[in-house]
Amino acid sequence: MPTRHPDKIPSLVFANAAGEITDYPELEMAGRSGSHFSRPGLEDLIPLPEGSDIFVLPGRLPVGIDPETGEPLLVEENPLNPGAGLQAVAAFMSPAHTAIHWAGFEKPKGDLPHLPLFAYTAVGWLDGRFWVSAFRSDPDKRQEMNRFQPEKLARRTEQWLRQHEQNRLIQHLGKCCLTYRCPAAINYFLRQFEAPLPCSPVCNAQCLGCISLQPSGCCPSTQDRINFVPTPKEIAEIAVPHLKAVQGGVASFGQGCEGEPLLQADTIEAAILLIRKETGQGTINLNSNAGLPQAVDRLAHAGLDSLRVSMNSAQSVYHQRYYRPKGFNLDSVKQSIRVMKQHDRFVSLNYFILPGFTDDPGEFAALCELIAEYQPDFLQLRNLNMDPDWYFESLQFKEGGPPMGIRAWLKQLKQRFPRLRYGYFNPPLR
């Protein structure tokens, strides 16, 4: 079914102080790329994907587009009821969708708390529905939350937990499933797609946007980090049945509820050997900051099939300022990619997308240089889950020129690197 686009630009939406959202047809929705506001193109707009959320942005003021002039306008008080208060609005899209513009808003001067660790996509209203500036980046439905009945999932999970009371990792994933509705944990208990194998309570980086550990007083992390290292047997007890049962199944170390899995290379190496002793089916994957190339080499020898490299930037200065790494740098990451390719293994870049940064000409040039030299196989187009103003301020970002636009950025990448594949999830390799 072809993608549906609107026949005109949707209206600006905003909320009052009580969080009640309304549209304002006098202005069109605006999209933002870095410090640039613009009217999205009709081809940029799709209906808000099922399973998405609409957020109000406390303290942030909405920006709309004057339909006559096309100029961005900052809205400083509620035009429908000046005494009711005013807040900007954004969409948090369901997985497998990538933003073209982030929400049109400005942060007034002053000390405002950072926004929570979500992605903030431009959203408007037309014909009785919300529209977002985005595209579907992967047809895979593995994280669509309408695939199951919550009551049935809860019963199945609770039964599974009773059957595996001695396996701490299964118990941990049960909490991820039932408390946080983690799509990866849900897929494990439904025995579908990709099973998570978190194993590391510690990390060798202090990522600005870490979703499992944030300093006191900052924005809250979105889930609890695992607090133990599972045994190889506990890991294999999850991975082996999953890979045997699921056609095209994947089992992945490196999850949002843990630190850096390469710090547990001994455990992972033993687990991979144990898994591969039992089955040659499925894909064993590692999601990682890739800062320890010697550990990557050991795991590739043991039978690791694929490595997904977490990367906010292909420029050392911005990589360093985001990851705040301990004992590694972007050169270490590049060496890990090289090691995997020397083993003839699959490499994905989990490349965080933020319009105005990702499609900055300087960042594009650095990414192209990295792809040309190190030959990754796959680019995962994941939205950056972080307050964009906080991100730009923390990285002390300096534009290399006006943003290319995410659509133009992707088109040029595909032209330059026709072998490179694109998506959102870790692809099965067997």
Sequence and secondary structure as in RCSB ss.txt:
>XXXX:A:sequence
MPTRHPDKIPSLVFANAAGEITDYPELEMAGRSGSHFSRPGLEDLIPLPEGSDIFVLPGRLPVGIDPETGEPLLV
EENPLNPGAGLQAVAAFMSPAHTAIHWAGFEKPKGDLPHLPLFAYTAVGWLDGRFWVSAFRSDPDKRQEMNRFQP
EKLARRTEQWLRQHEQNRLIQHLGKCCLTYRCPAAINYFLRQFEAPLPCSPVCNAQCLGCISLQPSGCCPSTQDR
INFVPTPKEIAEIAVPHLKAVQGGVASFGQGCEGEPLLQADTIEAAILLIRKETGQGTINLNSNAGLPQAVDRLA
HAGLDSLRVSMNSAQSVYHQRYYRPKGFNLDSVKQSIRVMKQHDRFVSLNYFILPGFTDDPGEFAALCELIAEYQ
PDFLQLRNLNMDPDWYFESLQFKEGGPPMGIRAWLKQLKQRFPRLRYGYFNPPLR
>XXXX:A:secstr
      SS  EEEEE TT  EEEEEEEEE EEETTEEE   GGGEEE  TT EEEEETT EEEEE TTT  EEE 
 S SS GGG  BEEEEE  TTEEESSEE EE  SS      SS  B EEEETTEEEEEEEE     TT TTSS H
HHHHHHHHHHHHHTTT HHHHHHHHHHHTT  HHHHHHHTT SEEE    S  S   TT SS   TTS   SS  
  S   HHHHHHHHHHHHHHSTT EEEE  TTSS GGGGHHHHHHHHHHHHHH   SEEEEEE    HHHHHHHH
HHT  EEEEEES SSHHHHHHHH  SS  HHHHHHHHHHHHHTT EEEEEEEE TTTTT HHHHHHHHHHHHHH 
 SEEEEEE  S HHHHHHHHT   SSS   HHHHHHHHHHH TT EEESS     
